[in-house]
Every structure is written in C-alpha cells, then in structure tokens.
Amino acid sequence: MRYVLSVGVVLAVALGVAGIVHGEADDSPGLQLLGVVLVLGAVAFGIRNLRGGS
C-alpha cells in the first residue's frame, strides 16, 4: 500500500510542476499558486507516509 501512495505522490508532484510551468507560460498567477499548493501538499503527505505517521 505504501508503494501505491508513493506513486500517487510522485504523480501529484509532477502535475503540480506542470501546473506551475503552464501557469508561467500563460501568465496565470492562480494556476501557479494551485501548482505550488499541490506540490507542497504532496511533499508533506509523502514525508508523512515515509515516516509512518497516521
């Protein structure tokens, strides 16, 4: 189960980075903010998942 969650975290980070890049190209600060929030949330969830927290 931890493997599936880790793959989900990696996909969420990739989606967030894509949102940041696309928002930069389109000059959209809202999309950039959503991308940053998605990346930070996925990283925090991934760290919590690796440390074994609930």
Stockholm file with secondary structure:
# STOCKHOLM 1.0

chainA/1-54         MRYVLSVGVVLAVALGVAGIVHGEADDSPGLQLLGVVLVLGAVAFGIRNLRGGS
#=GR chainA/1-54 SS CHHHHHHHHHHHHHHHHHHHHHHHHHTCHHHHHHHHHHHHHHHHHHHHHHHTCC
#=GC SS_cons        CHHHHHHHHHHHHHHHHHHHHHHHHHTCHHHHHHHHHHHHHHHHHHHHHHHTCC
//
